[in-house]
Amino acid sequence: MNTPICPPDSSSTDLLFKPKQLRELVHGVPWLGELDENEVTSLLEDSELRALKTREWLFRQDAPAHWLYIVINGAVRLARSAGDGRLATIRCVERGGTLGELSMVSSAGVYLYSAEALRRTHVLAIPAQRCRDIMDRQPACRAEFMSRLALELTERLEDLALLTQADAMSRLVSYILRQLPAGRSKSPRVVRLSIPKRWLAAQLAMTPETLSRLLAKLRDGGVISIDRQRLVVLDEQKLRDAMLADD
């Protein structure tokens, strides 16, 4: 790890991933944030960089979970197969997000969902066993890991409640609110809509046409403004009120 790392199939225009960047990426994972420099160095020495093409699967549901991944750039869709074989989009993960954490507590040792690159994507692959060893040695890391899993479970339960009980506008508004930066602010706040619209629509259990119509309704009502991938919340109270209105 003493020299810049570049994925084997990258061109000269691709981003060179330097040790400092990868260290920052690891420290950005909440339950790995307290590792000292020597521990991060050791972890990176056993890790790999992987490049994914658009629509390439990183791993499939029920495959042996030997790796935990951190997204360096790009975007990855998480999807779970139902009993009838159809794939349901769970959520999309971008830079700094982790993939495969749930498999760490799975007794079967398999991935509980599939992961597909939505565009050209690079990930850092960390051996799952190394992560388990870290949690065994460091109670603080294990406690933070479990705390993050509890948060993930809470968010998925909220998703389930919305999908089964709420209308399309409520699902959209709930998604936007959860993407807002933490804390209150008098100035407008920004949400990045960087994943393809069809996948965001799938995640919210609606058609792309319905998503476009609802975004237009919020825009025309002065609740939000949209400039390409930037959604600006102009009036957060009006946005919350939209959840109570009929779709």
C-alpha positions as CSV (number, residue, x, y, z in Angstrom):
1,M,0.0,0.0,0.0
2,N,3.0,2.3,-0.4
3,T,2.0,3.4,-4.0
4,P,-1.2,4.7,-5.5
5,I,-3.6,1.9,-6.4
6,C,-5.4,1.8,-9.7
7,P,-7.9,-0.9,-10.7
8,P,-6.4,-3.3,-13.3
9,D,-8.9,-2.5,-16.0
10,S,-8.9,1.3,-15.6
11,S,-7.7,3.7,-18.2
12,S,-5.3,6.6,-17.7
13,T,-8.2,8.9,-17.1
14,D,-9.5,6.9,-14.2
15,L,-9.1,8.0,-10.6
16,L,-6.0,6.8,-8.8
17,F,-6.8,5.6,-5.4
18,K,-4.1,6.6,-3.0
19,P,-3.5,5.2,0.5
20,K,-4.7,8.4,2.1
21,Q,-8.0,8.2,0.2
22,L,-8.6,4.6,1.2
23,R,-7.7,5.3,4.8
24,E,-10.3,8.1,4.9
25,L,-12.8,5.7,3.3
26,V,-12.3,3.1,6.0
27,H,-12.4,5.7,8.8
28,G,-15.7,6.9,7.4
29,V,-17.3,3.6,8.2
30,P,-18.8,4.3,11.7
31,W,-17.8,1.0,13.3
32,L,-14.3,1.1,11.8
33,G,-13.7,4.8,12.6
34,E,-11.7,4.1,15.8
35,L,-9.1,1.9,14.3
36,D,-5.5,3.2,14.7
37,E,-3.2,3.7,11.7
38,N,-1.5,0.4,12.0
39,E,-4.8,-1.5,12.1
40,V,-6.0,0.3,9.0
41,T,-2.8,-0.4,7.2
42,S,-3.0,-4.1,8.0
43,L,-6.7,-4.2,6.9
44,L,-5.9,-2.5,3.6
45,E,-3.0,-4.9,2.9
46,D,-5.5,-7.7,2.9
47,S,-8.1,-5.8,0.9
48,E,-8.7,-5.5,-2.9
49,L,-10.0,-2.8,-5.3
50,R,-12.6,-3.9,-7.7
51,A,-14.1,-2.2,-10.8
52,L,-17.6,-2.8,-11.9
53,K,-19.2,-2.0,-15.2
54,T,-22.8,-0.6,-15.5
55,R,-25.3,-3.3,-14.6
56,E,-22.7,-5.7,-13.4
57,W,-23.5,-7.8,-10.3
58,L,-21.0,-7.5,-7.5
59,F,-22.6,-10.4,-5.6
60,R,-25.8,-12.4,-5.7
61,Q,-28.2,-13.3,-2.9
62,D,-27.4,-16.5,-1.1
63,A,-23.8,-16.6,-2.4
64,P,-21.0,-17.2,0.3
65,A,-20.3,-13.9,1.9
66,H,-16.5,-13.8,2.0
67,W,-16.2,-10.0,1.5
68,L,-17.5,-6.8,2.9
69,Y,-17.5,-3.8,0.5
70,I,-17.2,0.0,0.7
71,V,-18.3,2.0,-2.3
72,I,-15.5,4.3,-3.5
73,N,-17.5,5.9,-6.3
74,G,-20.5,5.1,-8.5
75,A,-23.7,3.6,-7.2
76,V,-24.9,0.1,-6.3
77,R,-28.5,-1.1,-6.1
78,L,-29.4,-3.6,-3.4
79,A,-32.2,-6.0,-4.4
80,R,-33.7,-9.1,-2.8
81,S,-35.4,-11.9,-4.6
82,A,-38.9,-12.8,-3.5
83,G,-40.4,-16.3,-3.6
84,D,-41.7,-15.8,-7.1
85,G,-38.3,-14.8,-8.4
86,R,-38.9,-11.1,-8.8
87,L,-36.3,-8.7,-7.5
88,A,-37.4,-5.9,-5.1
89,T,-35.1,-2.9,-4.9
90,I,-34.2,-2.3,-1.2
91,R,-32.1,0.9,-1.6
92,C,-29.2,2.3,-3.5
93,V,-25.7,2.8,-2.0
94,E,-23.2,5.5,-3.0
95,R,-19.7,6.7,-1.9
96,G,-18.8,5.6,1.6
97,G,-21.7,3.2,1.9
98,T,-21.1,-0.4,2.9
99,L,-22.4,-3.6,1.3
100,G,-22.7,-7.0,2.9
101,E,-22.8,-6.0,6.6
102,L,-25.9,-8.1,7.2
103,S,-24.1,-11.2,6.2
104,M,-21.7,-10.6,9.2
105,V,-24.5,-11.7,11.5
106,S,-26.0,-14.4,9.3
107,S,-25.5,-17.9,10.7
108,A,-25.6,-19.2,7.1
109,G,-22.7,-16.9,6.1
110,V,-24.3,-15.8,2.9
111,Y,-25.4,-12.5,1.3
112,L,-29.0,-11.7,2.1
113,Y,-29.5,-9.6,-1.0
114,S,-27.9,-9.0,-4.4
115,A,-25.8,-6.0,-5.4
116,E,-25.8,-4.5,-8.9
117,A,-23.7,-1.5,-10.1
118,L,-26.0,1.2,-11.6
119,R,-23.0,2.8,-13.4
120,R,-19.3,2.4,-13.5
121,T,-18.4,1.8,-9.9
122,H,-15.3,1.1,-7.8
123,V,-15.4,-0.7,-4.4
124,L,-13.0,-1.6,-1.7
125,A,-13.3,-5.3,-0.9
126,I,-12.4,-6.2,2.7
127,P,-12.2,-9.8,3.9
128,A,-15.3,-10.5,6.1
129,Q,-13.2,-12.6,8.5
130,R,-10.9,-9.7,9.2
131,C,-13.9,-7.6,10.1
132,R,-15.2,-10.3,12.4
133,D,-11.8,-10.5,14.1
134,I,-11.8,-6.7,14.6
135,M,-15.2,-6.9,16.4
136,D,-14.0,-9.8,18.5
137,R,-11.0,-7.8,19.7
138,Q,-12.6,-4.4,20.1
139,P,-15.9,-4.2,22.0
140,A,-16.4,-0.6,21.0
141,C,-16.4,-1.5,17.3
142,R,-18.8,-4.4,17.9
143,A,-21.2,-2.1,19.8
144,E,-21.1,0.5,17.1
145,F,-21.6,-2.2,14.4
146,M,-24.7,-3.5,16.3
147,S,-26.0,0.1,16.7
148,R,-25.7,0.6,12.9
149,L,-27.6,-2.7,12.2
150,A,-30.3,-1.6,14.6
151,L,-30.6,1.7,12.7
152,E,-30.7,-0.2,9.4
153,L,-33.4,-2.5,10.7
154,T,-35.5,0.6,11.9
155,E,-35.2,2.2,8.4
156,R,-36.3,-1.0,6.6
157,L,-39.2,-1.3,9.0
158,E,-40.2,2.3,8.2
159,D,-39.9,1.4,4.5
160,L,-42.2,-1.6,5.0
161,A,-44.8,0.5,6.8
162,L,-44.8,3.1,4.1
163,L,-45.0,0.6,1.3
164,T,-47.9,-1.2,2.9
165,Q,-49.9,1.7,4.3
166,A,-48.9,5.0,2.7
167,D,-49.7,6.5,-0.6
168,A,-47.1,7.4,-3.3
169,M,-46.6,11.0,-2.2
170,S,-46.0,10.0,1.4
171,R,-43.4,7.5,0.3
172,L,-41.6,10.1,-1.7
173,V,-41.7,12.8,1.0
174,S,-40.5,10.3,3.6
175,Y,-37.5,9.5,1.4
176,I,-36.6,13.1,0.8
177,L,-36.8,13.9,4.6
178,R,-34.5,11.0,5.4
179,Q,-32.0,12.2,2.9
180,L,-31.8,15.7,4.4
181,P,-28.6,16.6,6.3
182,A,-28.9,16.2,10.1
183,G,-30.0,19.2,12.2
184,R,-32.3,22.1,11.6
185,S,-31.4,24.9,9.2
186,K,-33.2,28.1,8.1
187,S,-31.5,28.0,4.7
188,P,-32.7,25.6,2.0
189,R,-31.3,22.1,2.3
190,V,-30.1,20.0,-0.6
191,V,-30.7,16.3,-1.5
192,R,-28.7,14.7,-4.3
193,L,-30.7,12.7,-6.7
194,S,-27.8,10.9,-8.3
195,I,-29.3,7.5,-8.9
196,P,-31.3,6.8,-12.1
197,K,-34.9,7.8,-11.7
198,R,-36.2,4.4,-12.6
199,W,-34.3,2.8,-9.7
200,L,-35.4,5.5,-7.3
201,A,-39.0,4.9,-8.4
202,A,-38.5,1.1,-8.0
203,Q,-37.2,1.7,-4.5
204,L,-40.3,3.7,-3.7
205,A,-42.7,1.2,-5.3
206,M,-44.0,3.5,-8.0
207,T,-43.5,4.0,-11.7
208,P,-41.0,6.5,-13.1
209,E,-44.0,8.4,-14.5
210,T,-45.6,8.7,-11.1
211,L,-42.3,9.8,-9.5
212,S,-41.9,12.6,-12.1
213,R,-45.5,13.7,-11.6
214,L,-45.1,13.9,-7.8
215,L,-41.8,15.8,-8.1
216,A,-43.5,18.2,-10.5
217,K,-46.4,18.7,-8.0
218,L,-44.0,19.6,-5.2
219,R,-42.0,21.9,-7.4
220,D,-45.1,23.7,-8.7
221,G,-46.3,24.1,-5.1
222,G,-43.1,25.9,-4.2
223,V,-42.0,23.1,-1.8
224,I,-38.9,22.1,-3.7
225,S,-36.8,23.1,-6.7
226,I,-34.9,20.7,-8.9
227,D,-31.8,21.4,-10.9
228,R,-30.5,18.2,-12.6
229,Q,-29.3,16.1,-9.6
230,R,-29.9,18.7,-6.9
231,L,-33.3,18.7,-5.1
232,V,-33.6,21.8,-2.9
233,V,-36.1,21.8,-0.1
234,L,-37.5,25.3,-0.1
235,D,-40.2,24.8,2.7
236,E,-39.7,21.8,4.9
237,Q,-43.0,22.3,6.7
238,K,-44.9,22.3,3.4
239,L,-43.0,19.2,2.5
240,R,-44.2,17.5,5.7
241,D,-47.7,18.7,5.2
242,A,-47.7,17.0,1.7
243,M,-47.6,13.7,3.5
244,L,-51.0,14.5,5.0
245,A,-52.7,15.6,1.8
246,D,-54.4,13.2,-0.6
247,D,-52.3,12.1,-3.5
